Amino acid sequence: MKAAIIVFPGSNCDRDIAVSLKKISEIEPLMIWHKETSIPDCDIVVVPGGFSFGDYLRCGSMAANSPIMLDVINKAKKGMPTIGICNGFQILTETGLLPGTLIKNDCLSFLCKTVSIKVENSNTKFSNLYSKSEVIDIPIAHNEGNFFADDDTLNKIKDNDQIVFKYCNNSGKTEKEFNPNGSIENIAGIINKDGNVLGMMPHPERATCQLSQLNDGEKFFNSIAESIL
Amino acid sequence: MTLITEDLVEEHGINKEEYSFILKSLKREPSITELGIFSAMWSEHCSYKSSKFWLKQLPTENNNVIQGPGENAGVIDIGDGYAAIFKMESHNHPSFIEPYQGAATGVGGILRDVFTMGARPVALLNSLRFGDTSHEKTKHLLTGVVSGIGGYGNCMGIPTVGGEVEFNSSYNDNILVNAMCVGIAKTDKIFYSKASGVGNSVVYVGSKTGRDGIHGATMASAEFDENSEEKRPTVQVGDPFSEKLLLEACLELMKMDVIIAIQDMGAAGLTSSAVEMAGKGELGIELDLDKVPCREKNMSAYEIMLSESQERMLMIIEPKKEHIAKEVFDKWELDFSVIGKLTNTNKMVINHERMKKAEIVLDILEKGAPSYKRPYSINKYSEEKINNEKLIDKDPISILKDLIGSPNLCSRKWVWEQYDHMVMTDTILIPGGDSAIIRVHGTNKGLSITSDSTPRYCLSDPIEGGKQAVAEAWRNLIAVGSRPIAITDCMNFGNPEKEEIMGQFAGVVKGMIMSCNELDFPVVSGNVSLYNETNGKGINPTPVIGGVGVINNLDIFADHNFKRKDDIIIIIGKTDGHLSQSIYATELLNINTGLPPKVNLAEEKKNGLTIKSLIESSLVDTSHDVSDGGILIALTEMAIKNNIGFEIETDKSNSHRFLFGEDQGRYIVSIKEKNLIKVKKILEENNVIYTIAGVTIDKIIKVNEEKIHIDMIKEIYENWFTRYLSE
């Protein structure tokens, strides 16, 4: 199995996700420079975190227009499993593969900490080894992670069960006070309607025991390994 | 032609004697470009003219040191073919004028110092000092500096894993922003700045040159006055995105056999990098400034030579390999330009617009640079005991509440949560402890890293303060179970032309030398920032020490958080209850007189090495050094993270001295009860003084009869910054 990891100038979680995919999912990571025009034969596409193009103009907007993205969009529309983490999530919303957008944190500053998130949908390729409503601890690190969508879009997201992760406290309560960045409905991660494109702000690759004691991200990578077998 | 007047020379920070040396050496009047070059190279910042005499005396070698001071950064061998490359540098003056950009470019500069040597940066730390919390500028400076540091490091994808923040009125008009970077390289793939090979190409890579930061080095070498804010245009503007590209491009090229020498363009820009590279190689250098990529039109030779635009590097490459390098920089869309060549003339020749703008023998700039043994007088306070009647009439828990919620002892979480401290996924110990631990990627080996200083100790007794700064860094590394290897220092002082300030510098260095020697903990790199004065008032002497240690097996280390109930709490080291210069005395009693606690280096070493062996033999997994605030503060810091409290008994007639004294060379450990006999035996065999102080319990902090729930303490401890900034 192979994963294509798209590398933009300014990506900085590309190596981290490659290490986790290899170590946990036993998937061979292929690093693909953004100027390529086609994705090689692979089983999953990963748009990693970082500061593509320095977050200049608007987070993810320039990366969304890199040459490789035409093929990423094309293959995703044909069902290729695709994940965007952090800046990758921002990029995927910019391409239109995922609904909504990510705006500045309501605390108005960058925030790096381990937070609790609740698995709202465990019927996806990326979350099927978690149980529904399971509370997991995963780090976040972002300045623009505040998910926003207009009412219509939000209703559709909810109707289609597209919310995968929500910020919560350690007992699974999803009140506003447990929301680190102001995201609408505490949304931390969503999936597209077809169920093959996931975007999330938390970094599961930082919770695979590479950092001491954090291993709640392992099921994420194992879910991927099982579902794309 | 610009006329070189006396005023112009003075504006360039060159004094009369220095100028007459220039006239004698050149045998003519300098051009304006040459004057600018002398000004930058002979500034305090670049020439270390006031500090060199003292710095030369610091120990710089041990079995692990590969490269000591004199390169872009220091290099130590950490085993298995790996080297750690590190340095700390100040960006004080710019950060006061423009906090976001000043701090950001401070981070950018120190990163380049490390990756220019072939290392991938793996950790950033920063020591920050601001004025009194009631000073009108403090909030603005604090928020600006913290977001500037985060803005740069986060974008680069390098974790910021530690540091310190202090508030003190001596920094009201001169804040300190000291940034440290640690990188890792293979020992056989280290790059140096010494140029070689007459005829080889001098290559400029990175961002374009603009008019920003002209004379930054000179600004950093002068006192401030009320007009300092007018210097804002001399502050550089950072572009972390370009630096990230520069990092990746340099590391990519370094894998190929192309670069002969490389140096970043930091303070004094193209001038210092060209002079230093050619000077080290004992060669000459000829530059054609028309080839320098410029951001603005009509830049003069003077401006190009003195610009401190960021994210630029100078490399020496064989002409036949230029195309290989160009291809890499083209990929990363960075400027690449051959701007000159190495010569055998020992001269620096600058051409611009078909005219020779400068021609200086390099020896005049480097070996001819002034070096002063300035008059000094090492003054320390007189001894003064704090009598019992002066102590506060409150119980220890009430005092704990006051102290743990005070600006200098409260949690720094608000700061470090704005820094990405986990990217690269090798952060084993996150900020908030004694040292951060970073795994050497792909191995089970770790680096422990810390930065520390206690300026009030240095002010009251420079020699003891210097000793203490080094000893505390060593202690922080020991507390996590690592082997301390070497340090970098960032020496922040006032105006060295004053005997008293020069005495502070000399005293601190003398103290540092004692600790470095005794603890086998040499200095491998560093930076000096003098003239931290405004309207004649200097900062507290602040030698910030950045320490690096090694853990060979990451399965075994310690951190400061209590892990279990019913552990036995042991204080290692002798507690005399020294209150003078403690936080208790200075912040609660407002007593600033008296001498700081003494560091007994023999005890220090014995206690530390014993702690290290206890951790290595898995008898201790929880350890914390006792520093600012004393025992009760240290215990509380150990309790908060995992909600495990403690119960201790003290001699009530002496409890304040025992709980809040700042005697040196001490640690607190907590151990499983079943290991008590073994631990006691080891402590006794090593003649280590210890006190069994109490036990860990559930969620309550209890001192004699008084107690408080951890949640209440946590609320006070963790929310000071938010409350302060929303006021």
Interface residues (C-beta under 8 A of the other chain):
Chain A: P9 G10 N12 C13 R15 D16 V19 S20 G50 F51 F53 G54 D55 Y56 S109 F110 L111 C112 K113 P139 A141 N143 H203 E205 R206 T208 Q210 L211 S212
Chain B: S147 G150 G151 N154 C155 M156 G157 D239 P240 F241 S242 K244 L245 W332 E333 W416 E417 Q418 Y419 D420 H421 M422 V423 M424 T425 D426 T427 I428 L429 I430 R439
